Amino acid sequence: MITLQDVEAARERIKGRVRRTPMLHASQMRHPLAGLDVTMKLESLQVTGSFKARGAMNKVLTLSPEQIAKGLVTASGGNHGLAMARTGFVAGVKTTIFLPSSVVPDKVAKLRGWNAQVEIVGTVFDEANAAALNFARETGAAYVHPFSDPLVVAGQGTLGLEILEDMPDCDTILIAIGGGGLITGMATAVKALKPGVRIIGIEPEGSPTLKASLDAGHVVTLDRVTTKVATMACRRTDDTLFAHVRSKIDEMILVSDSEMEQAAQNLWFEFGVATDLSGAASLAALRSGRLSFRPGEKICALVCGAGIDGV
């Protein structure tokens, strides 16, 4: 699907158009992480508040003026929509975002702040995405998939490059999963440069899309999605994405919505870092006690999205 070279090309393409986000060692805590050596990658400080800005910018920069003349359209649980809205604003083209009803209200307000047209359709991403595809067919707007487009995936992979550059002794990276584009891009870059790094994927108990597919050995469609975390709610991943990433994920863990809520509150209390629930998923996984680490293991916890869930 993509290679390390695609990710490196994406980094050059988006340089100066997104932020290089900081790393923060998780120390001086009122409630320590049981002696774990954890450094957080604060992608919540990215433009629009999430890693999605990377993939959206990488994709749109490859489109010609003729291709985007009739605008941009996408579906999203919130964060990709914000990234596309901001990218469309910078490009000076109309952007329409389809969202499920589970989207967090403050993200709708932010979307409108970027002058996006917002459409609420269905209760999960898949329903909103069907409406976005229909809109693209009817209007000619350029559609950008939030997680299965190779250029989007390559853009997200630039996070992996930054982590290894800033934390060369990294042993393990924890990555939240919605549709699977982020972990695919990051794992591709990381495993190519440092194959021994352990990649741990995190999904909500109410939307175990990738875990169910890995357990079955093929892509499955969930009968239902019960998580309230719109940015991590997806009934089915992409077949090509799954084939590419399945061998690159070392471990999967499921966390509950309440565990993510508690982790978001903890991030705010301990560090003044405001995240959405997906942004707190890596800390929720660490605090769950369901993961094992060897003494001295260097862990990177990706804080992938901003929000006010813990404030």
Secondary structure, 3 states (H helix, E strand, C coil): CCCHHHHHHHHHHHCCCCCCCCEEECCCCCCCCCCCEEEEEEHHHCHHHECHHHHHHHHHCCCCCCCCCCCEEEECCCHHHHHHHHHHHHHCCCEEEEECCCCCHHHHHHHHHCCCEEEECCCCHHHHHHHHHHHHHHHCCEECCCCCCHHHHHHHHHHHHHHHHHCCCCCEEEEECCCCHHHHHHHHHHHHHCCCCEEEEEEECCCCHHHHHHHHCCCCCCCCCCCCCHHHCCCCCCHHHHHHHCCCCCEEEEECHHHHHHHHHHHHHHHCCCECCCCCHHHHHHHHCCCCCCCCCEEEEEECEECCCCC
